[in-house]
Amino acid sequence: MTAFKFSKENAERVKEILTHYPPDRKASAILPLFELAQRQCGGWLPKEAIEAITEMLEVSLIRGYEVATFYTMFNLKPMGKYHLQVCGTTPCMLRGSEDLKGVCKRHLGIENKETTKDGLFTLTEVECIGACANAPVVQINDDYFEDLDEKSFLKILEDLKADRKVKPGSAIGRQGSAPEKRRAHAKGK
Amino acid sequence: MPKLVIDDKEIEVPDDMTVLQAAAEAGIEIPVFCYHPKLSIAGNCRMCLVEVKNTPKPVASCAMPVCEGMVVHTNSAMVKKARKGVLEFLLINHPLDCPICDQGGECDLQDITMAYGRSSSRFDLNKRAVPDKEFGPLIETAMNRCIQCTRCVRFSSEIVGIPELGAMGRGEDMEIGTYVQKTVTSELSGNMIDICPVGALTSKPYSFKGRSWELAHTPSIDVFDAVGSAIRVDTRGREVMRILPRQNDEINETWISDKTRFAYDGLKYQRLDQPYARREDGLLHPVGWNEAFSLIADRLQHVPGDHIAALAGDMVDAEAMVALKDLMTSLGSPHVDCRQEGSSVGMGPRCSYLFNTTIAGIEQADFCLLIGTNPRWEAPLINARIRKNYLFNNLPVASIGPTYPLGYPVSDLGNDPLILEKILKGKHPICSALKTAKKPILILGQGALRRDDGDVILRLTQEIADKYGFVQKVWNGFNVLQIAASRVAGLDLSFVPGAKGYGAQKILEGAKKKKIEVVYLLAADEIDVRLLESAFVIYQGHHGDRGATVADVILPGCAYTEKEGTYVNTEGRVQKTLKATPPPGEAKEDWKIIKALSDKLGLSLPYATPKEIQARLVEVNPLFDEVDRIQPSFWKPFGREGDVNPIPFEFAIQNFYMTDSISRHSRTMAKCVQQILGWEKAHV
């Protein structure tokens, strides 16, 4: 990869982000800029981007590298087009996240931290992503897919493969994390 | 001044102290890993936990400020339990490979575990494994042993000022490393080995060479630059095994440069271990001392005194210089010079060639002007002091001359000597900053002085110093940064041309024109030796370096670790080295060689014992009686009027790792040149 450069659109965004911080504290912009660069590079943060951004913010290379390695949301290796973050923490595990991982293994042929050969999917098992009421949960790029089971998860994967639109949120039609059967619980039945 | 009670001892300490420091004042030891007195407080190892009355949990004493009426226990059941717990956690991922670890015997983790730890571990799972990192030719890594104290990380970002190390990853996966396997480039990197409390960072050249308890320690002084750092020479038998710093807060604090620390292997190669003489076949043949002296005596017989000259090198001790000067005087020669590179400055009063502010004094400065100097290479520890002042007080630094990253921001005024004239006339933007500064310093490098107009620059800077209040009643901000360990002593002993005497440049030219017939090189190697081909050259020194290649007679002398010698550092501080190992073969102490030669020539010098030569030094200059102290020098006019040459300044040192006959023969330094500077071949 050659030297990293923000796209025209993103360069404008960088200018705007820098206005959030005092000029002598511009190092603080490192997180939003890394995030922006990661989006521009298709979900991962190449070395060249770290170098360009640390230079821009007058931060030493090693400090930038520390930040990039500390936050698990920065991916330092190329990722698939869809980053499947399967939550494996207790509530999701009890509600069947192991089955979801099984789907990935059987239908995509990938284990944790692997990418499919066609470059579409990368599987990462993550710790709690804070949607336990809708367990099991999978985060695909920016969206949460909730209340999944093998069947619904597989459908989502097939749709993504075929480049069809998928609908984020609950797979069983719940509104947010509202009770499954409307007010049944509240009425004491 | 708050009063507090630590282990039933009442103590009153300044209110900016921490509990740990207060305990140290009270003579109570608290074990630490991440705390280091010269670094910022991290508080991440948790080893220094103590119990403070009315706090429910143990407290990290390194980060806890003292306050009035505090009651601290460092030995209660809670503290003991906390220490055992911390150590057990630290050892969970520590490989316990002490028998094959170079730190064994001088390891903080080993010692503290013995004193405060549990006898066994309850951890029966797999330890984590961390890949070793490549830090370059000086530092060996064994990252499994790392306990993430981050001392090395803080060292590189705080003391050096060029952050190269960092903590990658998080939690259990945290690793110390450089940016994508980058070599550590700092000239102070060896100090990370000292501050590493475990065996994660160890010395690469010393790896698997010895154990700390096998070594004999000799306190001595470094001669690779003119700072005169306090060192400890560790030897086993006749061999120098390693060199470590000693603490001297007035000079090097607890650090030394990498050249000081690692160039010692040069002491083993290309040594002159017996006298040699050049025969008719044009080759050097081994001869005995007597024969060598006879050859010199025969050659000198019909040579008039003013056809003889002597040059002293950069690592020569004062004793040898005073003896050689006396010998040359008896021979009737005025042509002596300790400024082998041919510079003309140094004839003035003492303040004109000293670092008058003193190294510790840099910390009080509020403005620093660098002139033709790269302190990072010429005196890494002085650079570290400037950096320290920048770190604590945001010291503004400006520079006239070529630029080099120094580890602190420097406003580059350009590389034009004429800027000095502008500053003197008050016509430069920097003048307003100079006027407002209360304790300004200027550092005049050899890059600005080793030129034909060196004396003019000297006068100009003195006038600037006078005009802008660099010199006050109790403050002298005028500093010349010497780079040769022998230079100040040489100038103090007037090892400079006498009346009608030639300086180094003229001696060499004279030798070419056959006006000078005999040249005595006292370990002088930084000269153009081709000019000496037609002269009779006596080379006295410890290495078969440049000077020895043109020598007709070679007299083997001692390196700095092999003799008791007197050196004066750039501040004018008289210091002494001690003999750590015997010299190789038939080599002798330098002043004794000159004394023996004088006997052979029938010009017996009037001293034969170390005591007598010391007395002679004091006789020539009473300053030599004041060991380890700085004598005030008086401010008098110096330099000469003239026109400044507009040619830009050049740094005096082009290759930090190879500046002299020892470091040129060091294999470690050769690796540094290749791997750190990235040069294919050493430009020597």
Interface residues (C-beta under 8 A of the other chain):
Chain A: K47 S60 L61 I62 R63 Y65 E66 T69 F70 T72
Chain B: S157 I162 P163 E164 L165 G166 A167 M168 G169 R170 T178 Y179 V180
